[in-house]
């Protein structure tokens, strides 16, 4: 069985990449022989762990009917980006920091409008909704949703870059590591596997990982060397005997850059630290349908961002009422 809720798809969705597609992967980076690694708990000089994530939603689909050639597809949507700050010291509560919410009205076919503004309702109790209008050239219906997703990812990258410049913090991004250059204290955390870049011998080692164990680091090369990353697999929790062998696994991404031989020691230290730490933040099935890969700070952040974006049903009613005038 797969442990995730059936409405969320599979954590493992990959087909094995052919050997020629793995040419940009260097497996023997940290160790010449692949085997499970069980790091000992480490004390590292970071005062804060910052869990960063974004959430976005499409609130209504719209069509702009002003051109004889046909309507322009559009969408009104919101996205939020934020951070949960956790401190390693006992008795220090976690807290939300740097929460940002934006609303966009994306219109295709190079059409544009003034910003879409819904005035405050019910004697000002509901607040004004302002959607910044963004025009794109594409005529595809789904292009407007992709533009909303891109805006969220861009906001995540900017926030990660800004936070990485603070001393004594470690930033854990829910999703791929942003391409923000030499920010060694920014880590990517991937819950799903869409491409399997390792071979069957290495995968056999990954299947054997126990809770708190990780695989050796391997180097994944990109189009530009400044975006090269180290990656490893980590088992957050031992799977029950009725679950498939890769249940409870995540991948971690670390900065490698142009000189991976120099950045490797710090990446390996980070990997050991997170292998010992992250299982403590893993969710359980009664807490989230994506357990254990969904980390509890990220779950709380998603809920808070959703609250700040506003009740979806109420916002849809307000948009409908406004357009009906």
For each residue, the residues with C-beta under 8 A, 3 or more apart:
1: 242 243 244
2: 10 11 12 243 244 247
3: 11 239 243 247 248 285 291 292
4: 8 9 10 11 289 290 291
5: 8 289 290
6:
7: 289
8: 4 5 289 290
9: 4 13 192
10: 2 4 13 192
11: 2 3 4 191 192 193 246 247 249 290 293
12: 2 192 193 244 246 249
13: 9 10 192 193 194
14: 17 193 194 195 196
15: 196
16: 196 200
17: 14 21 22 195 196 197
18: 21 22
19: 22 23 199
20: 23
21: 17 18 197
22: 17 18 19 25 197 198 199
23: 19 20
24: 220 221 222
25: 22 197 198 218 219 220 221
26: 29 218 219 221
27: 34 198 199 202 216 218
28: 31 32
29: 26 216 217 218 219 230 260 264
30: 216 217 218 264 268
31: 28 34 35 37 216
32: 28
33:
34: 27 31 201 202 205 215 216
35: 31 205 216
36: 205 208 209 210 213 214 215
37: 31 213 214 215 216 272 275
38: 210 212 213 275
39: 42 212 214 271 272 273 275 276
40: 272 276
41: 276
42: 39 269 272 273 276
43:
44: 170 269 273
45: 168
46: 49 88 168 169 170 185
47: 87 88 168 169
48: 85 86 87 168 169 170
49: 46 85 86 87 88 169 170 172 277
50: 83 84 85 86 97 163 169 170 171 172
51: 83 84 86 172 174 295 297 298 301
52: 81 82 83 156 159 160 163 171 172 173 174
53: 81 82 156 173 174 175 298 301 302 305
54: 79 80 81 82 152 153 155 156 305
55: 79 80 152 302 305 306 309
56: 77 78 79 80 148 149 151 152
57: 77 78 79 309 312
58: 61 75 76 77 145 148
59: 75 76 77 78 312 315 316 319
60: 75 76 316 319 320
61: 58 73 74 75 141
62: 73 74 75 76 105 107
63: 71 72 73 74
64: 67 71 72 74 107 109 111 113
65: 71
66: 72 111
67: 64 70 71 72 109 111
68:
69:
70: 67
71: 63 64 65 67
72: 63 64 66 67 107 108 109 111 139
73: 61 62 63 107 108 109 139 140 141 143 144
74: 61 62 63 64 105 106 107 108 111 144
75: 58 59 60 61 62 105 106 144 145 148
76: 58 59 60 62 103 104 105 116 131 319
77: 56 57 58 59 103 104 106 145 148
78: 56 57 59 101 102 103 104 309 310
79: 54 55 56 57 101 102 104 148 151 152 155 309
80: 54 55 56 99 100 101 102 305 306 308 309
81: 52 53 54 98 99 100 152 155 156 159 305
82: 52 53 54 96 97 98 99 100 301 304 305
83: 50 51 52 96 97 98 99 159 163 301
84: 50 51 94 95 96 97 297 298 300 301
85: 48 49 50 94 95 96 97
86: 48 49 50 51 94 281 297
87: 47 48 49 92 94
88: 46 47 49 92
89: 92
90:
91:
92: 87 88 89
93:
94: 84 85 86 87 297 300
95: 84 85
96: 82 83 84 85 99 301 304
97: 50 82 83 84 85
98: 81 82 83 159 163
99: 80 81 82 83 96 304 305 308
100: 80 81 82 155 159
101: 78 79 80 305 308 309
102: 78 79 80 132 151 155
103: 76 77 78 129 130 131 132
104: 76 77 78 79 131 132 133 134 147 148 151
105: 62 74 75 76 113 115 116 131 132 133 134
106: 74 75 77 133 134 135 136 144 145 147 148
107: 62 64 72 73 74 111 112 113 133 134 135 136 144
108: 72 73 74 111 135 136 137 138 139 140 141 143 144
109: 64 67 72 73 137 138 139
110: 135 136 137
111: 64 66 67 72 74 107 108 135
112: 107 133 135
113: 64 105 107 116 133
114: 133
115: 105 130 131 132 133
116: 76 105 113 130 131 133
117: 128 129 130 131
118: 121 128 129 130 318 319 322
119: 128
120: 124 125 126 127 128
121: 118 124 125 126 318 321
122: 125 126
123:
124: 120 121 127
125: 120 121 122
126: 120 121 122 314 318
127: 120 124
128: 117 118 119 120
129: 103 117 118 315 318 319
130: 103 115 116 117 118
131: 76 103 104 105 115 116 117
132: 102 103 104 105 115
133: 104 105 106 107 112 113 114 115 116
134: 104 105 106 107 147 151
135: 106 107 108 110 111 112
136: 106 107 108 110 143 144 147
137: 108 109 110
138: 108 109 143 144
139: 72 73 108 109 143
140: 73 108 143
141: 61 73 108 144
142: 145 146
143: 73 108 136 138 139 140 146 147
144: 73 74 75 106 107 108 136 138 141 147 148
145: 58 75 77 106 142 148 149
146: 142 143 149 150
147: 104 106 134 136 143 144 150 151
148: 56 58 75 77 79 104 106 144 145 151 152
149: 56 145 146 152 153
150: 146 147 153 154
151: 56 79 102 104 134 147 148 154 155
152: 54 55 56 79 81 148 149 155 156
153: 54 149 150 156 157 178
154: 150 151 157 158
155: 54 79 81 100 102 151 152 158 159
156: 52 53 54 81 152 153 159 160 173 175 178
157: 153 154 160 161 178 179 180
158: 154 155 161 162
159: 52 81 83 98 100 155 156 162 163
160: 52 156 157 163 164 171 173 178 180 183 186
161: 157 158 164 165 178 180 183 186
162: 158 159 165
163: 50 52 83 98 159 160 166 169 171
164: 160 161 169 171 180 183 185 186
165: 161 162
166: 163 169
167:
168: 45 46 47 48
169: 46 47 48 49 50 163 164 166 185
170: 44 46 48 49 50 185 187 270
171: 50 52 160 163 164 183 185 186 187
172: 49 50 51 52 187 189 274
173: 52 53 156 160 176 177 178 186 187 188 189
174: 51 52 53 189 191 295 298
175: 53 156 188 189 190
176: 173 188 190 253
177: 173 186 187 188 229 253 254 255
178: 153 156 157 160 161 173 186 188
179: 157 227
180: 157 160 161 164 183 186
181: 226
182: 226 255 257
183: 160 161 164 171 180 186 255
184: 254 255 263 266 267
185: 46 164 169 170 171 270
186: 160 161 164 171 173 177 178 180 183 255
187: 170 171 172 173 177 252 253 254 270 274
188: 173 175 176 177 178 229 251 252 253 254
189: 172 173 174 175 250 251 252 253 278 295
190: 175 176 193 250 251 252 253
191: 11 174 250 290 293 294
192: 9 10 11 12 13 293
193: 11 12 13 14 190 196 246 249 251
194: 13 14
195: 14 17
196: 14 15 16 17 193 203
197: 17 21 22 25 218 220
198: 22 25 27 202 203 206 218
199: 19 22 27 202 203
200: 16 203 204
201: 34 204 205
202: 27 34 198 199 205 206 215 218
203: 196 198 199 200 206 207
204: 200 201 207 208
205: 34 35 36 201 202 208 209 215
206: 198 202 203 209 215 233 246 249
207: 203 204 245 246
208: 36 204 205
209: 36 205 206 213 214 215 233 234 235 249
210: 36 38 213 235 238
211: 235 236 237 238 248 279
212: 38 39 235 275 276 279
213: 36 37 38 209 210 234 235 275
214: 36 37 39 209 232 233 234 235 252 271 272 275
215: 34 36 37 202 205 206 209 218 232 233 234
216: 27 29 30 31 34 35 37 232
217: 29 30 230 231 232 254 264 267 268 271
218: 25 26 27 29 30 197 198 202 215 230 231 232
219: 25 26 29 228 229 230 231 256 260
220: 24 25 197 228 229 230 231
221: 24 25 26 225 228
222: 24 225 227 228 229
223: 227
224: 227
225: 221 222 228 257 258
226: 181 182 257 258
227: 179 222 223 224
228: 219 220 221 222 225 256 257 258 260
229: 177 188 219 220 222 253 254 255 256
230: 29 217 218 219 220 253 254 255 256 260 263 264 267 271
231: 217 218 219 220 251 252 253 254
232: 214 215 216 217 218 251 252 271
233: 206 209 214 215 249 250 251
234: 209 213 214 215 249 250 251 252 271 274 275 278
235: 209 210 211 212 213 214 238 248 249
236: 211 248 249 250 278 279 282 292 293
237: 211 248 279 282 292
238: 210 211 235 248
239: 3 243 244 245 247 248
240: 243 247
241:
242: 1
243: 1 2 3 239 240 247 248
244: 1 2 12 239 247
245: 207 239
246: 11 12 193 206 207 249
247: 2 3 11 239 240 243 244
248: 3 211 235 236 237 238 239 243 282 292 293
249: 11 12 193 206 209 233 234 235 236 246 293
250: 189 190 191 233 234 236 278 293
251: 188 189 190 193 231 232 233 234
252: 187 188 189 190 214 231 232 234 271 274
253: 176 177 187 188 189 190 229 230 231
254: 177 184 187 188 217 229 230 231 263 267 270 271
255: 177 182 183 184 186 229 230 263 267
256: 219 228 229 230 260 263 264 267
257: 182 225 226 228 260 263
258: 225 226 228
259: 262 263
260: 29 219 228 230 256 257 263 264
261: 264
262: 259 265
263: 184 230 254 255 256 257 259 260 266 267
264: 29 30 217 230 256 260 261 267 268
265: 262 268 269
266: 184 263 269 270
267: 184 217 230 254 255 256 263 264 270 271
268: 30 217 264 265 271 272
269: 42 44 265 266 272 273
270: 170 185 187 254 266 267 273 274
271: 39 214 217 230 232 234 252 254 267 268 274 275
272: 37 39 40 42 214 268 269 275 276
273: 39 42 44 269 270 276 277
274: 172 187 234 252 270 271 277 278
275: 37 38 39 212 213 214 234 271 272 278
276: 39 40 41 42 212 272 273 279
277: 49 273 274 280 281
278: 189 234 236 250 274 275 281 282 295
279: 211 212 236 237 276 282 292
280: 277
281: 86 277 278 295 296 297
282: 236 237 248 278 279 291 292 293 295 296
283: 287 288 290 291 292 293 294 295 296 299
284: 287 288 291 292
285: 3 288 289 291
286:
287: 283 284 291 296 299
288: 283 284 285 291 294 299
289: 4 5 7 8 285
290: 4 5 8 11 191 283 293 294
291: 3 4 282 283 284 285 287 288 294
292: 3 236 237 248 279 282 283 284
293: 11 191 192 236 248 249 250 282 283 290
294: 191 283 288 290 291 298 299
295: 51 174 189 278 281 282 283 298 299
296: 281 282 283 287 299 300
297: 51 84 86 94 281 300 301
298: 51 53 84 174 294 295 301 302
299: 283 287 288 294 295 296 302 303
300: 84 94 296 297 303 304
301: 51 53 82 83 84 96 297 298 304 305
302: 53 55 298 299 305 306
303: 299 300 306 307
304: 82 96 99 300 301 307 308
305: 53 54 55 80 81 82 99 101 301 302 308 309
306: 55 80 302 303 309
307: 303 304 310
308: 80 99 101 304 305
309: 55 57 78 79 80 101 305 306 312
310: 78 307 314 315
311: 314 315
312: 57 59 309 315 316
313: 316 317
314: 126 310 311 317 318
315: 59 129 310 311 312 318 319
316: 59 60 312 313 319 320
317: 313 314 320 321
318: 118 121 126 129 314 315 321 322
319: 59 60 76 118 129 315 316 322 323
320: 60 316 317 323 324
321: 121 317 318 324 325
322: 118 318 319 325
323: 319 320
324: 320 321
325: 321 322
